[in-house]
Amino acid sequence: MPSGGRGRSRLRLGERGLLEPPSPPKRRLLPRAHFLPLLLLSLAVASAFYTIWSGWHRQTEELPRGRELRGRLIGSLPEARLRRVVGQLDPHRLWNTYLRPLLVVRTPGSPGNLQVRKEAPVTLQLLFLDGEEALKEWGPQDSLYGSRHLARLMESAPHSPGPTRIQAIELFMLLDLLGAPNPNFYSHFPHTARWFHRLRSIEKRLHRMNLLQSHPQEVMYFQPGEPPGSVEDDHIPFLRRGVPVIHLISMPFPDVWHTADDSEANLHPPTVHNLSRILAVFLAEYLGL
């Protein structure tokens, strides 16, 4: 994302926007392991895009109520299956075997589209949001153009079995400023804290199994305690409509943020590798694969 310099300050220390949790819809699980390779490839594609996109802003106001994810507990993958998940992160093989054939027939009403809708009651959906920066001066009407537009559309679009598409979102995870070495993530919202703790647990497990690179400590990424500030970003239009959010943003920001050095050349391959594995395991456990 372009790094326009006319937005307001992105971080204000000591400020947070928190939601109180009402009841959510019940969880639905996807017990179909053959969807795992496709979902892992989608995750890898998302990570590649998000690691080279930056330009996000900070939240400074109190947010209304959201809904909390409740329902049955999600089990941890046993070690053998966990190794299988991380071993399938081969983008070239996954693209040619799973994603390319599906995309060829992914138009509305096609066999590929209908098969996905029929076989996967809960799926991974990738949203690539643009237009986050202010054109003149940061404000409610001059920021977050793409996410505000999409949230409005989803709020009015019908969805089966729920009333609207936005109410069908079980969990919104925003990947933000990823790819630099030694990122620090914090839990920003109490109603999704247990999912953040799940990510922290996965990092520990993969470390103990020697499946992470350049990772000398059990926990390097998913930090305990309060974040140093609150965040205003592309999750806000969804959060204000009651969507549960996990915001994975590196705090403090990478040194190259909003500079000419914010490029692929300054990505840290071990960190990208590790985050891809952590998120792949989280996805597999969340969907019950």
C-alpha positions in Angstrom: 0.0 0.0 0.0 1.4 3.4 -0.8 2.9 5.2 2.2 1.2 8.6 1.9 2.6 11.0 4.4 -0.5 13.0 5.2 -2.3 10.8 7.7 -2.3 11.6 11.3 -0.1 10.0 14.0 -0.6 6.3 14.0 0.2 5.5 17.6 -0.9 7.2 20.8 0.5 5.7 23.9 -1.9 4.5 26.6 -5.0 4.6 24.4 -7.1 1.6 23.5 -10.5 0.8 21.9 -12.1 -2.2 23.6 -15.4 -3.9 23.1 -17.7 -5.7 25.6 -18.8 -9.1 24.4 -22.4 -10.2 23.8 -23.4 -13.6 22.5 -22.2 -14.8 19.1 -23.7 -17.4 16.8 -22.7 -21.0 17.4 -19.5 -22.3 15.7 -19.6 -24.6 12.8 -16.7 -27.0 12.2 -15.3 -28.2 8.8 -14.3 -31.9 9.2 -12.9 -32.2 5.7 -9.2 -32.6 5.6 -8.9 -32.4 1.9 -9.5 -28.6 2.0 -6.4 -28.1 4.1 -3.9 -27.7 1.2 -6.1 -25.1 -0.6 -6.6 -23.1 2.6 -2.8 -23.2 3.4 -2.1 -21.9 -0.1 -4.6 -19.1 0.4 -2.8 -18.2 3.7 0.6 -18.2 2.0 -0.7 -15.9 -0.8 -2.2 -13.6 1.8 1.0 -13.4 3.7 3.0 -12.6 0.6 0.7 -9.6 -0.2 0.5 -8.3 3.4 4.2 -8.4 4.0 4.8 -5.8 1.3 1.8 -3.6 2.1 1.9 -1.0 4.9 0.4 2.3 5.8 -2.0 1.9 8.7 -3.3 4.2 11.5 -4.1 4.1 15.1 -7.5 4.0 17.0 -8.1 6.8 19.5 -11.8 6.5 20.4 -14.0 4.1 22.3 -15.7 1.5 20.1 -19.2 0.1 20.6 -20.1 -3.4 21.6 -19.0 -6.4 19.7 -19.8 -10.1 20.0 -17.7 -12.7 21.6 -16.8 -16.1 20.0 -18.2 -18.8 22.2 -19.1 -22.4 21.7 -17.2 -25.7 21.8 -13.5 -25.6 22.6 -11.1 -26.1 19.7 -8.7 -29.0 20.2 -4.9 -28.8 19.6 -3.5 -30.9 16.7 -1.4 -33.9 17.8 2.3 -33.7 17.0 2.1 -35.9 13.9 -0.7 -33.9 12.3 1.0 -30.6 13.2 4.1 -31.7 11.4 1.9 -32.7 8.4 0.3 -29.2 8.3 3.6 -27.3 8.3 5.0 -29.8 5.8 2.4 -28.9 3.2 3.5 -25.2 2.9 4.8 -25.7 -0.6 3.3 -22.8 -2.6 4.3 -24.1 -6.0 2.8 -27.6 -5.5 -0.3 -26.2 -3.8 -0.9 -23.7 -6.6 -0.7 -26.2 -9.4 -2.5 -29.0 -7.7 -5.3 -27.2 -5.9 -5.8 -23.5 -6.5 -5.2 -23.2 -10.3 -7.8 -25.9 -11.3 -10.3 -24.3 -8.9 -9.9 -20.8 -10.1 -10.5 -21.8 -13.7 -14.1 -22.7 -12.9 -14.6 -20.3 -10.0 -17.1 -18.0 -11.7 -20.6 -17.6 -10.2 -22.8 -20.6 -10.8 -19.9 -22.8 -12.1 -19.2 -26.3 -10.8 -16.1 -25.1 -9.0 -18.0 -22.3 -7.2 -20.9 -24.6 -6.3 -18.6 -27.4 -5.0 -16.8 -25.0 -2.7 -20.1 -23.6 -1.3 -21.5 -27.1 -0.8 -18.5 -28.7 0.8 -17.2 -26.0 3.1 -19.8 -24.5 5.5 -16.9 -22.5 7.1 -14.2 -21.3 4.8 -11.3 -18.9 4.7 -12.0 -15.7 2.8 -9.2 -13.3 1.9 -9.9 -9.5 1.8 -7.2 -7.3 0.2 -8.1 -3.8 1.4 -6.8 -0.6 -0.2 -7.3 3.1 0.2 -6.5 3.2 3.9 -4.4 6.4 3.9 -6.0 9.9 4.1 -5.9 12.0 0.9 -5.8 15.3 2.8 -6.3 15.0 6.5 -7.1 11.9 8.6 -10.7 11.7 9.6 -13.9 9.5 9.5 -14.6 10.5 5.9 -10.9 10.7 4.7 -9.5 7.3 5.6 -10.1 3.5 5.4 -11.8 3.9 2.0 -11.7 0.3 0.9 -12.6 -1.3 4.2 -15.5 1.2 4.9 -16.9 0.5 1.4 -16.7 -3.3 1.8 -18.2 -3.3 5.3 -21.2 -1.3 4.0 -21.7 -3.7 1.2 -21.4 -6.8 3.4 -23.8 -5.3 5.9 -26.6 -5.1 3.3 -25.8 -8.2 1.3 -28.0 -11.2 2.3 -26.3 -14.4 3.3 -27.6 -17.9 4.0 -28.1 -19.1 6.8 -27.6 -15.7 8.5 -29.2 -12.4 7.7 -26.2 -10.6 6.1 -22.7 -11.4 4.9 -21.1 -9.4 7.7 -23.0 -11.3 10.4 -21.6 -14.5 8.9 -18.0 -13.6 9.7 -16.9 -15.6 12.7 -13.4 -14.1 13.1 -11.7 -11.3 11.2 -7.9 -11.4 11.4 -6.0 -8.4 10.1 -2.4 -9.1 9.1 -0.5 -5.8 9.4 3.1 -4.7 8.9 4.4 -8.3 8.8 7.7 -9.5 7.4 10.3 -7.6 9.4 12.4 -9.4 12.0 11.4 -9.7 15.6 7.7 -8.5 15.5 5.8 -8.1 18.7 2.0 -8.8 18.7 -0.4 -8.0 21.5 -4.1 -8.9 22.2 -6.1 -5.7 21.5 -9.6 -6.9 22.3 -10.8 -9.0 25.3 -13.5 -10.8 23.3 -10.9 -12.5 21.0 -8.1 -12.9 23.7 -8.5 -16.6 23.8 -7.7 -16.9 20.1 -4.6 -14.7 20.6 -3.6 -17.0 23.4 -4.1 -19.9 21.0 -1.6 -18.3 18.6 0.9 -17.9 21.5 0.5 -21.6 22.4 1.1 -22.6 18.8 4.3 -20.6 18.7 5.5 -22.4 21.8 4.6 -25.9 20.5 6.3 -25.3 17.1 9.4 -24.0 18.9 9.6 -27.1 21.1 9.4 -29.3 18.0 12.2 -27.4 16.3 9.9 -26.3 13.4 10.7 -22.6 13.5 13.8 -20.9 12.1 16.0 -18.4 13.9 13.7 -18.7 16.9 15.8 -19.0 20.1 13.0 -18.4 22.6 9.7 -20.2 23.2 7.7 -17.0 22.7 9.2 -14.2 20.5 6.1 -12.9 18.7 2.9 -13.2 20.7 3.5 -11.1 23.8 1.5 -11.1 27.1 0.2 -7.9 28.6 -1.3 -4.7 27.3 -0.4 -3.2 23.9 1.5 0.1 24.0 -1.4 1.9 22.3 -4.6 1.4 20.3 -4.9 1.0 16.6 -7.1 2.5 14.0 -7.0 0.5 10.8 -8.9 -1.5 8.3 -10.6 -3.7 10.9 -12.4 -0.7 12.4 -15.5 -0.7 10.0 -16.0 -4.4 10.8 -15.3 -4.0 14.5 -18.0 -1.3 14.7 -20.5 -3.7 13.2 -19.8 -6.3 15.8 -17.3 -8.5 14.0 -14.8 -10.3 16.3 -11.3 -9.1 15.4 -7.7 -10.2 16.0 -5.3 -7.5 14.9 -1.8 -8.9 14.2 0.3 -5.7 13.9 3.9 -5.4 14.8 4.4 -2.9 17.6 6.6 -1.0 17.5 6.5 -0.6 13.7 9.3 -1.9 11.6 12.1 0.7 11.1 11.5 0.7 7.3 7.8 1.7 7.6 7.0 4.7 5.4 10.4 4.8 3.9 11.9 3.9 0.5 13.4 0.8 2.2 10.0 -0.7 2.8 10.4 -3.3 0.1 10.8 -7.0 -0.5 14.5 -6.7 -0.1 14.0 -6.0 3.6 11.7 -8.9 4.4 13.1 -11.4 6.9 12.6 -14.9 5.4 12.8 -16.8 8.8 10.1 -14.6 10.2 7.9 -15.0 7.2 8.5 -18.7 7.3 7.6 -18.9 11.1 4.5 -16.8 10.9 3.2 -18.8 7.9 3.6 -22.0 9.9 2.0 -20.5 13.1 -1.0 -19.2 11.1 -1.4 -22.5 9.1 -1.7 -24.5 12.3 -4.1 -21.9 13.8 -6.2 -22.2 10.7 -6.2 -26.0 10.7 -7.3 -26.1 14.4 -9.9 -23.4 14.0 -11.6 -25.1 11.1 -11.3 -28.6 12.7 -9.3 -30.1 9.9 
